[in-house]
Amino acid sequence: MNSLYLRIEPRTRGDDLTPGLAAAVHDPAWLLARQWVMGEFDGEDAGTPVLASATLRTHAFAELELATGRRVQLDPAGPPLDMLIECEVTLAASRWTMRQRIDVGRELVHRLREAGLISLIGEIAREYPLAVPTGDEALLDPQAVALARVAAGRLPDGKACHDDAGAPGCTLTRLGLSDTDAAQLKPALQAWREWLAAVHAEPGAGHDAWDAERFEYRARLLAPSWSHALVAESERGGRVGWASFDAVAVPANAPPPASLTITTLPTPVRFRGMPLPRYFEMEDAGIDLGAIDASTADLARMALLEFGLVYANDMFMVPVRMPIGVVAEVVSLEVEDNFGLATRIASAARAPSANDPGWSFMTPATPDGGRVPALVLPHVAGHPLIGPVIEDVRLMRDEMANLVWAIEYATEGGDGRAKPRAETAPPAPERAPVADAALAYRLMTAAPPHWFPLELESGLPRRLRLALLAPSTRVPRGLLLPAPGGVIREEEVPREGVRLLRERVLACSSNGTTYIWTRRRREVGRGEGSSGLMFDEVEAQP
């Protein structure tokens, strides 16, 4: 049985491509009628915006005022703002880890070898010796002891060298060099200082925005020509942005800058899963808005669905290029549609009232609940790299013991890594019970040595003072908790607790310079807990 195969191929009779490119419609009336039936001609939103004219006035941030009152000059090509706020003093601090001492001393030896001053290496190692930890310090940090034993006698103590020659113009005074030898040593020390500045972002003495009583950063951004200042009263570390600041009124110290008018084409806003505006187009299955279930009381979800299904194609974006480190005030915004009508767009950041609470987005708030119609673009690191946690402290409430506990879960060890306190700390000695014929009385049970009680002080404001359960209890080894006798605001430890972290951050500035700093961060805790601490305990004798 024969099979008949048919193949239809387009065959042109000429070399003119005009008819094919024209894409002529043979029945346009039917298509127009189909659009009318489907409701595509029922327009209620007037014309489409085709031109937008925005008038802006930008104010550059010039100074950063820290909690200590120190003011730092800001430079868009310099360090990012989050580094200036979060950076803690490293080189000028009294506590250096063994890893830092060895790394800084090794780099100094490397610079001396590059300069051809090999004969000074042994003398520097003798005059600035690296001490090996002993006693309790060696028991609590064996990794630091192992590092020190390998480097002792071969490398100098980096901290001692920095204290002597870390500042510009200083030299290693313990060597007793002549003027000629000191002149030969000067280029090597200068290269060593440049390396220190690149590896450790050192803010200098008095540069501290961390409020130890409230576990938060406090700083202010000042622009001389702006009538407001941006205040960060409760920045908890992490991502610093426009939402970290509130606006407070201050007198302007400079005349306002000239306004800038930008005319551009509005761009429709697109998002994943957005319904297509035409009925004959195939939509992406990334997000199925029709499958979202919303009850009658779920107003927020219903409002979001209405925006996505009804008004999604009515949102337009006006792109404006602004420099970093500024706050921009939108003086006016005028939109022209395809019918030639010009409409002036009012700001949504209106003042709240009794009947209208107001609404705004990405604008700083004021202390009275209002909004400042301005766009904040701070000079922050775009995509920082976050290192592992090097210190972990948790504060929780213990209702059974009627105390607030500060627990050092991990502190920075001599090797630069987090060291769990529970693994290295010896158990706290228990008080011997008072024996009786049949009963044993114990005044107080023991708690782990890395658990520190916070006692509530009398008076206002309510403060918690860090205490020790016994004279033999070890003091906090990290930097997040205060020393014994230090205070913490009682309202900063809610029922859910607090978690405090220290970590290192690496980021690039706008000019490509790399900055490394150590920051502190606050998170929500894990709720209440129990230490097992008991008072006036009576046990039966076996």
Residue pairs with C-beta under 8 A, 6 or more apart in sequence:
25 31
35 41
38 279
40 278
40 279
45 314
46 337
46 339
46 341
47 337
47 338
47 339
47 341
48 337
48 338
49 266
49 316
49 335
49 336
49 337
50 265
50 266
50 336
50 337
50 338
51 263
51 264
51 265
51 266
51 335
51 336
52 263
52 264
52 265
52 266
52 316
52 318
52 333
52 334
52 335
52 336
53 261
53 262
53 263
53 332
53 333
53 334
53 335
53 336
54 261
54 262
54 263
54 264
54 318
54 320
54 330
54 332
54 333
54 334
55 259
55 260
55 261
55 262
55 330
55 331
55 332
55 333
56 259
56 260
56 261
56 262
56 320
56 322
56 328
56 329
56 330
56 331
57 256
57 257
57 258
57 259
57 260
57 328
57 329
57 331
58 257
58 260
58 322
58 323
58 326
58 327
58 328
58 329
59 223
59 224
59 225
59 226
59 256
59 257
59 326
59 327
59 328
59 329
60 76
60 223
60 225
60 323
60 325
60 326
61 74
61 221
61 222
61 223
61 230
61 325
61 326
61 327
61 378
61 379
62 73
62 74
62 222
62 223
62 224
63 71
63 72
63 73
63 74
63 221
63 222
64 71
64 72
64 74
64 81
64 84
64 85
64 219
64 220
64 221
64 222
65 71
65 72
65 219
65 220
65 222
66 72
66 85
66 207
66 208
66 209
66 218
66 219
67 208
67 209
67 210
67 211
67 217
67 218
67 219
68 206
68 207
68 208
68 209
70 206
70 207
71 222
72 84
72 203
72 207
74 81
74 84
74 325
74 379
76 323
76 324
76 325
76 379
76 510
77 509
77 510
77 511
78 509
78 511
79 201
79 509
79 513
79 515
80 379
80 380
80 381
80 507
80 509
80 515
81 221
81 240
81 325
81 378
81 379
81 380
82 239
82 240
82 380
82 381
82 384
82 507
82 519
83 201
83 381
83 505
83 507
83 515
83 517
84 203
85 209
85 217
85 219
85 232
85 235
85 240
86 209
86 217
86 237
86 240
86 505
86 517
86 519
86 520
87 201
87 202
87 203
87 207
87 517
87 518
87 519
88 203
88 208
88 210
88 479
88 517
88 518
88 519
88 520
89 202
89 203
89 204
89 205
89 207
89 208
90 100
90 200
90 201
90 202
90 518
91 162
91 166
91 196
91 200
91 202
92 202
92 204
92 205
95 479
96 158
96 159
97 144
97 412
97 413
97 414
97 415
97 416
98 133
98 141
98 143
98 144
98 147
98 148
98 414
98 415
99 147
99 414
99 415
99 416
100 158
100 159
100 416
101 130
101 157
101 158
101 159
102 130
102 147
102 148
102 151
102 155
102 158
103 158
104 158
104 159
104 161
104 162
104 196
105 128
105 130
105 151
105 155
105 156
105 157
105 158
105 161
106 151
106 155
106 158
107 158
107 192
107 195
107 196
108 124
108 156
108 158
108 161
108 188
108 192
109 121
109 124
109 155
109 156
111 188
111 189
111 191
111 192
111 195
112 118
112 120
112 121
112 124
112 188
113 121
114 188
114 191
115 184
115 185
115 187
115 188
115 191
117 184
117 185
117 188
120 175
120 185
123 175
124 156
124 161
124 172
124 175
125 153
125 154
125 155
125 156
127 156
127 172
127 174
127 175
128 156
128 157
128 160
128 161
128 164
128 172
128 174
129 152
129 153
129 156
129 157
130 148
130 151
130 152
130 153
130 155
130 156
130 157
131 148
131 152
131 157
132 138
132 145
132 148
132 149
132 152
133 141
133 144
133 145
133 148
133 414
137 144
138 144
138 145
139 424
139 426
140 424
140 425
140 477
141 413
141 414
141 419
141 424
142 424
143 413
143 414
143 415
143 417
143 419
144 413
144 414
144 415
145 414
147 414
147 415
148 414
161 172
162 196
164 170
164 171
164 172
164 173
164 174
165 171
165 172
165 173
165 189
166 193
166 196
168 190
168 193
170 189
171 177
171 182
171 185
171 186
171 189
172 185
172 189
175 181
177 185
196 202
198 514
199 516
200 516
200 517
201 515
201 516
201 517
209 217
209 218
209 219
210 216
210 217
210 520
211 217
211 218
212 482
212 486
212 488
213 463
213 487
213 488
213 489
213 492
214 234
214 489
214 492
215 236
215 488
215 492
215 498
215 500
215 520
215 522
216 233
216 234
216 235
216 236
216 237
216 522
217 232
217 235
217 236
217 237
218 232
218 233
218 234
218 235
219 231
219 232
219 235
220 229
220 230
220 231
220 232
221 229
221 230
221 231
221 232
221 245
221 378
222 229
222 250
223 229
223 326
223 327
224 252
224 253
224 254
225 252
225 253
225 254
225 255
225 256
225 257
226 252
226 327
227 249
227 250
227 251
227 252
228 247
228 248
228 249
228 250
228 364
228 372
228 374
229 247
229 248
229 250
230 245
230 246
230 247
230 327
230 364
230 376
231 245
231 246
231 247
231 248
232 240
232 244
232 245
232 246
233 246
235 244
236 521
236 522
236 523
237 501
237 519
237 520
237 521
237 522
238 521
240 378
240 380
241 378
241 380
242 362
242 364
242 375
242 376
242 377
242 378
245 364
245 376
245 378
246 364
246 365
246 366
246 367
247 364
247 365
247 366
247 372
247 374
248 366
248 367
249 366
259 331
262 320
264 318
264 319
264 320
266 316
266 317
266 318
266 335
267 316
267 317
267 318
267 319
268 313
268 315
268 316
268 317
269 312
269 315
269 316
269 317
271 312
272 284
272 286
272 287
273 284
273 286
273 287
273 288
273 289
273 308
274 308
274 312
274 313
275 283
275 289
275 308
275 309
275 312
275 313
276 282
276 283
277 313
289 305
289 308
289 309
292 301
292 305
294 301
294 302
294 305
318 333
320 328
322 328
322 375
322 377
323 377
324 377
324 378
324 379
324 510
325 377
325 378
325 379
326 377
327 374
327 375
327 376
327 377
328 374
328 375
328 377
329 373
329 374
330 347
330 373
330 374
330 375
332 344
333 344
333 345
334 342
334 343
334 344
334 345
335 342
335 343
335 345
336 342
336 343
337 343
347 373
348 359
348 360
348 361
349 358
349 359
349 360
349 363
349 371
349 372
349 373
350 356
350 358
350 359
350 371
351 358
351 370
351 371
352 358
352 369
352 370
358 370
358 371
360 371
360 373
362 375
362 376
363 371
363 372
363 373
363 374
363 375
363 376
364 371
364 372
364 374
364 376
365 371
365 372
366 372
379 510
381 505
381 507
381 508
381 509
381 515
382 507
382 508
383 507
384 505
384 506
384 507
385 505
385 506
385 507
386 503
386 504
386 505
387 503
387 504
387 505
387 506
388 417
388 418
388 503
389 410
389 418
389 501
389 502
389 503
390 410
390 412
390 416
390 417
390 418
390 502
390 503
390 504
390 518
391 410
391 411
391 412
391 418
391 478
391 479
391 480
391 500
391 501
391 502
392 408
392 409
392 410
392 418
392 499
392 500
392 501
393 406
393 407
393 408
393 409
393 478
393 480
393 481
393 499
393 500
393 501
394 406
394 407
394 409
394 497
394 498
394 499
394 500
394 525
394 526
395 404
395 405
395 406
395 407
395 454
395 488
395 493
395 497
395 498
395 499
395 500
395 525
396 404
396 405
396 407
396 493
396 497
396 498
396 525
396 526
396 527
396 528
396 529
397 403
397 404
397 405
397 493
397 495
397 497
397 528
397 529
398 404
398 405
398 528
398 529
398 530
398 531
398 533
399 528
400 530
400 533
401 530
401 531
401 533
401 534
403 453
403 454
403 455
403 531
403 533
404 453
404 454
404 456
404 464
404 490
404 493
405 451
405 452
405 453
405 454
405 529
405 531
406 451
406 452
406 453
406 454
406 466
406 476
406 481
406 488
407 448
407 450
407 451
407 452
408 421
408 450
408 452
408 476
408 477
408 478
408 481
409 420
409 421
409 422
409 450
410 418
410 419
410 420
410 421
411 418
411 419
411 421
411 477
411 478
412 418
412 419
412 478
412 479
412 502
413 419
421 449
421 450
421 477
422 448
422 450
425 448
425 449
425 450
425 474
426 449
427 446
427 448
427 449
428 446
428 447
428 448
428 449
428 469
428 470
428 472
428 473
429 446
429 470
429 472
430 442
430 445
430 446
431 442
431 443
431 444
431 446
433 440
433 441
433 442
433 539
434 440
434 441
434 442
434 443
435 541
436 541
437 541
438 540
438 541
439 538
439 539
439 540
439 541
440 538
440 539
440 540
440 541
441 536
441 537
441 538
442 536
442 537
442 538
442 539
443 535
443 536
444 469
444 533
444 534
444 535
444 537
445 532
445 533
445 534
445 535
445 537
446 469
447 453
447 469
447 531
447 532
447 533
448 531
449 473
449 474
450 474
451 531
452 466
452 467
452 468
452 473
452 476
452 481
452 484
453 466
453 467
453 468
453 469
454 464
454 465
454 466
454 467
454 488
454 493
455 464
455 465
455 467
456 462
456 463
456 464
456 490
457 463
457 464
457 465
457 487
461 489
461 490
462 489
462 490
462 491
463 487
463 488
463 489
463 490
464 487
464 488
464 489
464 490
464 493
465 485
465 486
465 487
465 488
466 476
466 481
466 482
466 483
466 484
466 485
466 486
466 487
466 488
467 484
467 485
468 475
468 484
469 533
475 483
475 484
476 482
476 483
478 502
479 502
480 500
480 502
480 520
482 488
492 498
495 527
495 528
496 524
496 525
496 526
496 527
497 524
497 525
497 526
497 527
497 528
497 529
498 522
498 523
498 524
498 525
499 522
499 523
499 524
499 525
499 526
500 520
500 521
500 522
500 523
501 520
501 521
501 522
501 523
502 518
502 519
502 520
502 521
503 518
503 519
503 521
504 516
504 517
504 518
504 519
505 516
505 517
505 518
505 519
506 514
506 515
506 516
507 514
507 515
508 514
508 515
509 515
